[in-house]
Amino acid sequence: MPRTLIATGLILLFAGLCWPLLSRLPLGRLPGDILIQRQNFTFYLPITTCVLASIIFSFIAWIVRR
């Protein structure tokens, strides 16, 4: 458990330090993300972004477990 918490903290620290670069990525605006805008209503469902994030986090978890 301590190794997992340390690894998670390091990953969050790395993501925080790289935030200016990460904010320029087109995440949230990928093809496959659903955006419905009406007069007084906006619905956003980032399907492709969630799948991509899941793949990346699974890969990181796999590396940490090795």
N, C-alpha and C positions, 0 to 999 in steps of 0.2 A: 504494500500500500504506500509506503513512503516514496518508493521509486516512481510510482505512478503520479503522485502529487507533485514531485519535483519535476518530472517530465512535462506534466501539464502546465506548471508554472513557467518553465522555460519556453514552452511553445507560445504561451500567452505573452510573455515578455518579448519574444522574437516578433510576434505579430504586431504588438504595440509599437515596437521600434520601426517596423516596416510599414506602418499605417499610411504614411504619405504616399508611398509607392502603391500599396494595395488599393487605396481609394481611387486611383486612376484606372484600375482594371474595370472592364465592362460588366462586372458581376452585378446581377440584378437587372440587366438589360440584355440577356442572352436570348437567342432564338429558342422558343419553347416556353418562355416565361409568359404567363397570361396577365394581361392588363386590360381591365374594362373600366372605361370612364364614362359616366353619365353626368347629368346636370349637377346633382348634389350627392353623387356617390362615386367612389373609386374602389375597385376591387383589384388586388394584386396577388398573384399566386406564382412564386418563383420556382417552378418545377425543375427546370434545367439547372438553376443555380443550386438548389438543394441536392440534386443528384451529384453534381460536381463536387460540392463541399463534402458529401458523404464519402465519395471515392478518395478524396484527399485525406480526410480524417481517418479513414480505414487504413490507408497506406501508412500514415504516421503511426497509428496504433500498432500496426504490424511490425514496423521498424523498432518501436520501443519494446515490444514483447520479445524480440530476438535477442 
